[in-house]
Amino acid sequence: METVADPETAVDRLAALHAAATESLKAALARFLSDGVPPDHAERLSFRYPELRLTYRPSGPMPRIKRATAKFQGPGLYATTVTQPAHFRAYLLEQLRPLVADYGCTIEVGLSAQEIPYPYVVEPGAELARGGQTSSDLARFFPTPMLSSVGDEVADGLWLDQGDEPRPLSLFDGPRVDYSLRRLVHYTGSDWRHLQPWILLTNYHRYVDQFVRVGLRTLAEAPERYDRLVLPGGLAVTAGEAAEADADAVIAASPWHRFQMPAYHLVARDGQGTSLVNIGVGPSNAKTITDHLAVMRPHCWLMVGHCGGLRQSQTIGDYVLAHAYLRRDRILDELVPPDVPIPALAEVQVALQEAAAAVTGERAEALKRRLRTGTVVTYDDRNWELRWSQERRRINLSRAIGVDMESGTIAAQGYRLRVPYGTLLCISDKPLHGEIKLPGAANAFYERAVGEHLLIGLATLDTLRRDRSQLHSRKLRSFDEPPFR
């Protein structure tokens, strides 16, 4: 390991080591595929992730740091392996600078013992069947993904102090991040590098159409701030093209249907843009995508989708701002048991309510009639109504005002993986009161409600973006939290 003087030098060195390791791996892979010559032992030793180590040995009392992240819980050696440090440069510096300034820790950088699996350096679509080589041939000579080396033990509080072993510096190490980067490409249909740190999640494709229209308009009106709109399949509209682009044609040209959870990215020049992911229906999808989005360390994700209203006083098209969740999704019961409270985050709640007032133009009692705050119940069974006799008492006891299949999972994942979260849903039907969207009125409802709802979500993110230092709450941190956010 090499001791470096400052965070900037550390990240530069991490980037150089990662580039050298991946280029060496790519070159050896290309040679093997063309000539059948495998890497020797010495060459394979270069196929390793760079490692970042921080040592904190105070000579007096520890400083009392009020912020939620970039803080040590105690003296010792902290370490993690790192992937794609050039892309994550801003994040790494944001964590390292205050640790060095406030604690005076020393920084070391070098190659780790963790090998980089060869699939993580191969670009999507690359041909790996040249020369008659098989996947088993590749596995004999090149590092492959090993499930035993990829896990969420740190995030889930399962990591155990091994005495002389370094303590975790971050929630996710290099192999875990690389695993999710590839999964993001698979599920969303776009390069993970396009993902923005402010994320909207939806369960309905009509929100996508509105996001594309708003994105094109935003590009045309603020080209100095936004660079391009990226759609699934790699289609992109630049700021210079946005004014002439036809929204319907752009929507039609994107092969979104090829991907399970297509993502759309309004890319900002300062790296603080917005992504929308259509996660589809159900808690399984919600957990799957947030497991992978979390490695990007986004500043916030918000659920903006449809729900069923559970109160007679509600009207189709009204909003539900979730202050609590009755988690009947079951998918996270082992990781975050249902008796663990998922707290509402004040900054997100206030921003959502203020955005709703600004977009709708309604205040006080007028806004209260359209926007109810309360508990949302999240089910894993779309046909929960068929169990009404079993479910009615629990819904009554919870005082739930809305029902869906994703929000509780997304909130619990945000809590579990330390990503600020929030939920604003639009009532599309009232299952307990016989009110459904009539076919003739459906399009008018969707046109008004979806467009307004999406604008509220975007306005909320704009508010949070202006003061993100207040967003990363200590409510999401454990008593033995890793230093990095």
C-alpha positions in Angstrom: 0.0 0.0 0.0 1.1 3.5 -0.8 0.5 6.5 1.5 -0.9 9.5 -0.3 -1.0 13.1 0.8 -4.5 14.2 0.1 -8.0 13.0 -1.2 -7.4 14.3 -4.7 -4.2 12.3 -5.1 -5.9 9.3 -3.6 -8.7 9.3 -6.1 -6.3 9.9 -9.0 -4.2 6.9 -7.8 -7.4 4.7 -7.5 -8.4 5.7 -11.0 -5.0 4.8 -12.4 -4.8 1.5 -10.7 -8.3 0.5 -11.8 -7.6 1.6 -15.4 -4.4 -0.5 -15.4 -6.1 -3.5 -14.0 -9.1 -3.4 -16.4 -6.9 -2.8 -19.4 -4.6 -5.7 -18.5 -7.6 -7.9 -18.1 -9.1 -6.8 -21.4 -5.9 -7.4 -23.2 -5.4 -10.8 -21.8 -9.0 -11.7 -22.6 -8.6 -10.5 -26.2 -5.4 -12.5 -26.6 -7.0 -15.7 -25.2 -10.0 -15.4 -27.5 -7.9 -14.8 -30.6 -4.8 -17.0 -30.0 -5.8 -19.3 -27.1 -3.0 -18.0 -24.9 -4.1 -17.7 -21.3 -2.7 -15.3 -18.7 0.1 -16.6 -16.5 0.1 -16.3 -12.7 2.0 -13.0 -12.7 -0.3 -11.4 -15.2 -3.4 -12.6 -13.3 -2.1 -10.9 -10.2 -2.7 -7.6 -12.0 -6.5 -8.3 -12.4 -7.4 -6.8 -9.0 -9.5 -4.0 -7.6 -7.8 -1.0 -6.1 -8.2 -0.7 -2.3 -8.6 2.5 -0.3 -7.5 2.4 3.4 -8.0 5.1 6.0 -6.3 5.0 9.4 -7.6 7.1 12.3 -5.4 7.1 15.4 -6.5 10.1 17.6 -4.1 11.5 20.1 -7.0 13.0 22.2 -10.8 13.0 22.3 -12.6 12.4 19.1 -14.2 15.5 17.5 -18.0 15.8 17.9 -19.3 15.8 14.4 -23.0 16.6 13.9 -23.3 15.6 10.2 -24.8 12.3 9.3 -22.0 11.0 7.1 -18.3 11.2 6.5 -17.5 10.5 10.2 -15.7 7.8 12.1 -17.4 5.8 14.8 -14.1 5.1 16.5 -10.3 4.8 16.0 -9.0 2.1 13.7 -8.3 1.0 10.2 -11.1 1.3 7.6 -10.9 -0.2 4.1 -12.9 -0.9 1.0 -12.2 -1.9 -2.6 -13.3 0.5 -5.3 -14.6 0.2 -8.8 -15.0 2.9 -11.5 -13.3 5.5 -9.3 -13.1 8.0 -12.2 -16.9 8.0 -12.5 -17.4 8.1 -8.7 -14.7 10.8 -8.2 -17.1 13.5 -6.9 -18.7 11.1 -4.4 -15.3 9.8 -3.2 -14.0 13.3 -2.7 -17.2 14.4 -0.9 -16.5 11.6 1.6 -12.8 11.8 1.9 -12.3 15.6 2.3 -14.2 16.0 5.6 -12.7 12.8 7.0 -9.2 14.1 6.4 -10.0 17.7 7.5 -11.8 16.8 10.7 -10.0 13.7 11.8 -6.5 14.0 10.3 -6.6 10.4 9.1 -4.0 9.0 6.8 -4.8 7.6 3.4 -3.3 4.5 1.7 -4.0 3.2 -1.8 -2.9 0.0 -3.5 -4.1 -3.2 -5.1 -6.3 -5.5 -3.1 -6.6 -9.3 -3.0 -10.1 -9.1 -4.7 -10.0 -10.0 -8.4 -12.1 -8.2 -11.0 -14.4 -10.7 -12.7 -13.9 -10.7 -16.5 -17.6 -10.1 -17.4 -17.4 -6.7 -15.6 -14.8 -5.3 -18.1 -16.5 -6.6 -21.3 -18.8 -4.2 -23.0 -22.4 -5.3 -23.5 -22.8 -7.1 -26.8 -19.1 -8.1 -27.1 -18.4 -11.4 -28.8 -16.9 -13.9 -26.4 -17.3 -17.1 -28.5 -14.4 -16.5 -30.9 -11.9 -19.3 -31.5 -14.1 -22.0 -30.2 -13.6 -20.9 -26.5 -16.4 -21.7 -24.1 -17.5 -20.1 -20.9 -15.9 -23.0 -19.0 -12.6 -22.3 -20.7 -12.8 -18.6 -19.7 -13.6 -19.6 -16.1 -10.4 -21.8 -16.0 -8.1 -18.9 -16.7 -10.0 -15.7 -15.7 -11.7 -14.5 -12.5 -15.5 -15.0 -12.6 -18.3 -13.5 -10.5 -18.5 -15.4 -7.2 -21.7 -15.2 -5.2 -19.7 -15.8 -2.0 -17.9 -12.5 -2.6 -21.0 -10.4 -3.3 -23.3 -9.5 -0.4 -25.0 -6.8 1.7 -23.6 -7.9 5.1 -22.4 -4.4 6.0 -25.7 -2.7 5.0 -27.7 -5.4 6.8 -25.7 -5.2 10.0 -24.3 -8.7 9.6 -20.6 -7.7 9.4 -18.6 -9.0 12.4 -15.4 -7.5 13.7 -12.6 -9.9 12.9 -10.0 -8.4 15.2 -7.1 -7.5 12.9 -9.3 -7.1 9.9 -10.0 -3.5 8.7 -13.5 -2.2 9.4 -15.7 -1.4 6.4 -15.2 2.0 4.9 -18.4 1.9 2.8 -21.6 -0.1 2.5 -20.6 -1.6 -0.8 -17.2 -2.8 -2.1 -16.0 -3.1 -5.6 -17.5 -6.5 -6.6 -20.9 -5.6 -5.1 -21.0 -2.3 -7.0 -19.8 -4.0 -10.3 -22.5 -6.6 -9.9 -25.2 -4.0 -9.7 -23.8 -1.8 -12.5 -24.3 -4.7 -14.9 -27.8 -5.5 -13.5 -28.8 -1.8 -14.0 -27.9 -2.1 -17.7 -29.8 -5.3 -18.0 -33.0 -4.1 -16.3 -33.2 -0.5 -17.4 -31.8 -0.7 -21.0 -29.4 2.2 -20.5 -25.8 2.7 -19.6 -25.4 3.0 -15.8 -23.2 6.0 -16.3 -26.3 8.0 -17.4 -28.1 7.4 -14.1 -28.7 10.7 -12.2 -28.6 11.1 -8.4 -32.2 12.3 -8.1 -34.6 9.4 -9.0 -38.3 9.1 -9.6 -39.8 5.6 -9.5 -43.2 4.9 -11.0 -45.5 1.9 -11.6 -47.2 3.3 -14.7 -45.9 3.9 -18.2 -47.9 7.1 -18.8 -45.5 8.8 -16.4 -42.8 8.0 -18.9 -44.5 9.9 -21.7 -44.9 12.9 -19.5 -41.3 12.8 -18.4 -40.1 12.7 -22.0 -42.2 15.7 -22.9 -41.1 17.7 -19.8 -37.5 16.6 -20.4 -37.5 17.9 -24.0 -39.1 21.2 -22.9 -36.6 21.6 -20.1 -33.6 20.9 -22.5 -34.9 23.5 -24.9 -35.5 26.1 -22.2 -32.3 25.5 -20.1 -29.5 24.2 -22.4 -26.9 25.8 -20.1 -28.0 23.5 -17.3 -29.0 20.3 -19.0 -27.1 18.3 -21.6 -29.3 15.6 -23.0 -32.2 13.3 -22.5 -31.3 9.6 -22.6 -33.8 6.9 -23.3 -33.7 3.1 -23.1 -31.7 1.5 -25.9 -29.2 4.4 -26.0 -31.4 6.9 -27.9 -30.4 10.4 -26.8 -31.7 13.9 -27.6 -29.2 16.7 -27.0 -30.0 20.2 -25.8 -29.4 21.5 -29.3 -31.9 19.1 -30.8 -34.6 19.4 -28.2 -36.4 22.4 -29.6 -37.0 20.7 -32.9 -37.7 17.2 -31.5 -41.2 15.8 -31.7 -42.1 14.2 -28.3 -44.4 11.6 -29.8 -41.7 10.5 -32.3 -39.0 10.4 -29.6 -41.3 8.2 -27.4 -42.1 5.9 -30.3 -38.4 5.5 -31.3 -37.3 4.2 -27.9 -37.3 0.4 -27.7 -38.4 0.5 -24.0 -40.5 -2.7 -24.4 -37.3 -4.7 -24.6 -36.4 -4.0 -21.0 -38.1 -5.0 -17.8 -37.7 -1.7 -16.0 -36.8 1.0 -18.5 -35.1 4.2 -17.3 -35.0 7.7 -18.7 -32.4 10.3 -17.8 -32.5 14.1 -17.9 -28.7 14.5 -17.7 -27.5 17.7 -16.0 -24.2 19.3 -16.9 -23.3 19.5 -13.2 -24.1 15.8 -12.6 -27.3 16.6 -10.6 -30.0 15.6 -13.1 -33.1 13.4 -12.7 -33.8 9.8 -13.7 -37.2 8.2 -14.0 -37.5 4.4 -13.8 -40.7 2.6 -14.6 -40.4 -0.3 -12.2 -43.6 -2.0 -13.1 -45.9 -3.6 -10.6 -45.1 -5.4 -7.4 -42.7 -5.5 -4.4 -40.3 -7.9 -6.1 -39.5 -5.4 -8.9 -39.3 -2.6 -6.3 -36.7 -4.5 -4.3 -34.8 -5.7 -7.3 -34.2 -2.3 -8.9 -33.5 -0.5 -5.6 -30.9 -3.1 -4.6 -29.0 -2.0 -7.7 -29.8 1.7 -7.7 -28.4 2.0 -4.2 -24.8 1.4 -5.3 -24.9 4.6 -7.2 -25.4 6.4 -3.8 -28.3 8.6 -5.1 -29.3 11.6 -3.0 -33.0 10.6 -3.0 -35.6 8.3 -4.6 -39.3 9.1 -4.7 -42.2 6.9 -5.5 -44.8 8.6 -7.8 -47.5 6.2 -9.0 -51.1 5.1 -8.6 -52.8 3.7 -5.5 -56.3 2.8 -4.4 -58.0 5.2 -2.0 -59.4 3.7 1.2 -61.5 6.6 2.5 -65.0 7.7 1.4 -63.9 11.4 1.5 -61.3 10.8 -1.2 -61.8 11.4 -4.9 -60.2 9.8 -7.8 -57.3 12.1 -8.8 -56.5 13.1 -5.2 -53.1 12.6 -3.7 -51.8 10.5 -0.8 -48.6 11.6 0.9 -47.3 8.6 2.9 -46.3 9.4 6.5 -46.1 5.7 7.4 -46.3 2.3 5.8 -48.2 -0.9 6.7 -45.8 -3.4 5.1 -47.7 -6.4 3.8 -45.3 -6.9 0.9 -43.3 -9.6 2.8 -40.3 -9.5 0.6 -38.1 -7.7 3.1 -39.3 -9.4 6.3 -36.0 -11.2 6.9 -33.9 -8.1 6.2 -36.0 -5.4 7.8 -38.6 -7.1 10.0 -42.1 -5.5 9.8 -41.9 -4.4 13.5 -38.9 -2.1 12.7 -40.4 1.4 12.1 -39.6 3.1 8.8 -39.5 6.8 9.7 -40.8 9.6 7.5 -38.0 12.0 6.6 -39.1 15.5 7.4 -37.2 17.2 4.7 -38.7 15.0 2.0 -42.3 15.3 3.5 -42.1 19.1 3.6 -40.7 19.3 0.1 -43.5 17.1 -1.3 -46.2 19.1 0.3 -44.7 22.4 -0.8 -44.3 21.1 -4.3 -47.9 20.0 -4.4 -49.1 23.4 -3.3 -46.9 25.2 -5.9 -47.9 23.0 -8.8 -51.6 22.8 -8.0 -51.9 26.4 -6.9 -53.9 25.3 -3.9 -53.2 26.1 -0.3 -54.6 25.5 3.2 -58.0 23.8 3.2 -58.2 23.6 -0.6 -54.9 21.6 -0.7 -55.9 19.5 2.3 -59.0 18.4 0.4 -56.9 17.0 -2.4 -53.8 15.8 -0.5 -54.2 13.5 2.5 -51.3 12.4 4.7 -51.4 9.1 6.4 -50.5 5.4 6.2 -50.1 3.5 2.9 -50.5 -0.3 3.0 -48.3 -2.2 0.5 -49.4 -5.7 -0.5 -47.6 -8.5 -2.4 -51.0 -9.7 -3.7 -52.8 -7.6 -6.3 -56.0 -9.4 -5.5 -55.9 -8.6 -1.8 -59.6 -7.6 -2.1 -60.5 -11.3 -2.3 -59.2 -11.6 1.3 -61.2 -8.6 2.5 -62.7 -10.5 5.5 -59.2 -11.2 6.7 -57.6 -7.9 5.9 -60.3 -5.4 6.9 -59.4 -5.3 10.6 -55.7 -4.7 10.0 -56.5 -1.9 7.6 -58.8 -0.4 10.1 -56.2 -0.6 12.9 -53.6 1.0 10.7 -55.9 3.8 9.7 -54.5 3.4 6.2 -55.7 5.8 3.6 -54.2 4.2 0.4 -53.1 0.8 -0.9 -50.5 -0.1 -3.5 -47.8 -2.7 -4.2 -44.5 -0.8 -4.2 -44.3 2.1 -1.8 -43.6 0.3 1.4 -40.9 -1.8 -0.2 -39.2 1.3 -1.7 -39.3 3.1 1.6 -37.9 0.1 3.5 -35.2 -0.3 0.9 -34.3 3.4 1.3 -34.1 2.9 5.1 -32.1 -0.3 4.7 -29.6 1.0 2.1 -29.4 4.6 3.5 -31.0 6.4 0.6 -33.5 9.2 1.5 -37.0 8.3 0.3 -40.6 9.5 0.0 -43.9 8.6 -1.5 -46.6 10.7 -3.2 -49.4 8.6 -4.8 -52.4 9.5 -7.0 -55.7 7.8 -6.3 -56.8 5.9 -9.4 -59.7 4.0 -7.9 -61.5 3.3 -4.6 -61.8 -0.5 -4.2 -63.7 -0.4 -0.9 -66.3 2.0 -2.2 -67.1 0.7 -5.7 -65.5 3.6 -7.5 -63.5 2.8 -10.6 -62.3 4.8 -13.6 -65.0 4.6 -16.2 -63.6 3.9 -19.7 -64.9 7.2 -21.1 -63.3 9.3 -18.4 -60.1 7.4 -18.1 -58.1 9.3 -20.7 -59.1 12.7 -19.3 -58.2 11.6 -15.8 -54.8 10.3 -16.9 -54.0 13.4 -19.0 -54.6 15.7 -16.1 -53.5 13.7 -13.1 -50.4 12.1 -14.5 -49.0 15.4 -15.9 -49.6 17.3 -12.7 -48.4 14.5 -10.5 -45.1 14.2 -12.4 -44.5 17.9 -12.1 -45.0 17.7 -8.3 -42.3 15.0 -8.2 -39.9 17.0 -10.3 -40.5 20.2 -8.2 -39.9 18.2 -5.0 -36.5 17.1 -6.3 -35.7 20.7 -7.3 -36.4 21.8 -3.7 -34.3 19.0 -2.2 -31.5 19.6 -4.7 -31.0 23.2 -3.5 -30.0 22.0 0.0 -29.0 18.4 -0.2 -26.6 18.7 2.8 -29.8 18.7 5.0 -31.2 15.6 3.3 -28.9 12.9 4.5 -30.5 12.2 7.8 -29.0 10.6 10.9 -32.3 8.7 11.0 -30.8 6.4 8.4 -27.5 5.6 10.2 -26.7 2.9 12.6 -24.5 3.2 15.7 -21.6 1.4 13.9 -22.2 3.0 10.5 -19.3 2.9 7.9 -17.7 6.4 7.4 -18.8 6.7 3.7 -22.5 7.6 2.9 
